[in-house]
Amino acid sequence: MLIPFSLKNGFQLLCNHKVPVAGFKNTAKSGLILQSISNDVYQNLAVEDWIHDHLNLEGKPILFFWRNSASVVIGRHQNPWQESNLNLMREKGIKLARRRSGGGTVYHDMGNINLTFFTTKNKYDRMENLKLIVRALNAVKPQLDVQATKRFDLLLDGQFKISGTASKIGRTTAYHHCTLLCSTDGTSLSSVLKSPYQGIKSNATASTPAVVKNLLEKDPTLTCDVLMNAIAAEYAACHQIDGHINLINPTDEIQFPGINSRAKELQTWEWIYGKTPKFSVNATFNVLHEQAHLEIKVSIDIKNGRIEICNIQAPDHWLPLEICDRLNSSFIGSKFCPIEATVLTNTLLKTYPEDHELHSKWSILCEKIRGIM
Ligand SMILES: Nc1ncnc2c1ncn2[C@@H]1O[C@H](COP(=O)(O)OC(=O)CCCC[C@@H]2CCSS2)[C@@H](O)[C@H]1O
């Protein structure tokens, strides 16, 4: 089946067809339903960017379904250290992504459906989209108590969050995207969204924690496929289109010229961590030295994800001031990242060979500092 898109530059692009067709001829009736075949969060976010930037959505809104392997997705103006357990995520191979829309942090896995409603800026209406989802759920399960809230969450039984919303409004085009919890791993969700990092000061957008629930826990017939089909049917009915869900491949350069470089950009350290609003971290560590507890104070300012000011204060008899100062200045300009900190501290340590006592203190201190990154 051919699904024509009208491109902003007047070109037509055919889904499930390998050749973009020059010359604008829009035959899409009045809307389109897409689903990604990829489970890669960066590729799927790149589809959103691409559609937002390239397609003319006048009279032809798009609903896009996508699911991701385990990922944490932070809002555009958030601080990942404040919102998530980065060490645990690294350990478990859970991806971290920064999206272009604002709002809070959510957890995705294959049990979570993402829905993006693309429209022109004028037709952008989050409440209408959420009501559409509610109608679809009630069409499958009339007894289900799901309601949209003023902050555009969907609540099950008046108390459990099953969906969170965010949006991006461009010059002419807008999108509203939301999650829908079907069978997400709740243990993983709560463990990765709990930040172990303390003493962070920042003006970044803070998330609004909620008690979540999966729809499948409420009713075992509500699988992801059942939910997507029901929403697609309701969307089709609303826009008088057929309810067919068209599969798209977000790595297909022919359908989406330039999309792979967009996905790559979304994966860069500079985008994910580097876009964190300026923040500071203040931490106090206790170390045992000759049967006494010593206090080490660390204060770090981070701008664009990089250390701007570093101030490590340790008792002079434990770690000479001169060494602390060398460590402080060597951190400046480096990424606030445990791997970079390890390389850096190891290099610096090599300039003090044979000093075993120093080496041991140094590793204690550096281990503690890496722990807050
Ligand atoms: N997947 C999912 N769905 C619903 N609620 C969730 C989810 N993951 C976590 N949470 C809960 O929401 C709060 C954060 O709520 P908060 O209101 O702060 O943020 C949001 O809801 C943002 C939604 C973004 C949706 C986008 C759609 C496509 S890409 S991401 C978190 O602390 C958890 O308690």
The ligand as an ORCA input file, in Angstrom:
! r2SCAN-3c Opt
* xyz 0 1
  N       5.765      5.485     30.871
  C       5.136      6.169     31.813
  N       3.842      6.513     31.660
  C       3.188      7.204     32.616
  N       3.745      7.637     33.745
  C       5.028      7.339     33.937
  C       5.787      6.588     32.995
  N       7.058      6.466     33.461
  C       7.067      7.101     34.642
  N       5.866      7.638     34.942
  C       5.450      8.426     36.119
  O       5.336      9.786     35.723
  C       6.193     10.620     36.530
  C       6.684     11.833     35.752
  O       5.580     12.621     35.445
  P       5.721     14.069     34.785
  O       4.346     14.649     34.723
  O       6.765     14.852     35.502
  O       6.275     13.798     33.324
  C       5.578     13.170     32.343
  O       4.585     12.492     32.544
  C       6.200     13.351     30.975
  C       5.525     12.572     29.883
  C       6.362     12.545     28.623
  C       5.740     11.733     27.555
  C       6.588     11.610     26.315
  C       5.902     10.812     25.271
  C       6.849     10.274     24.258
  S       8.498     10.476     24.715
  S       8.135     10.857     26.595
  C       7.290      9.675     36.956
  O       7.952     10.128     38.109
  C       6.511      8.387     37.204
  O       5.841      8.436     38.447
*
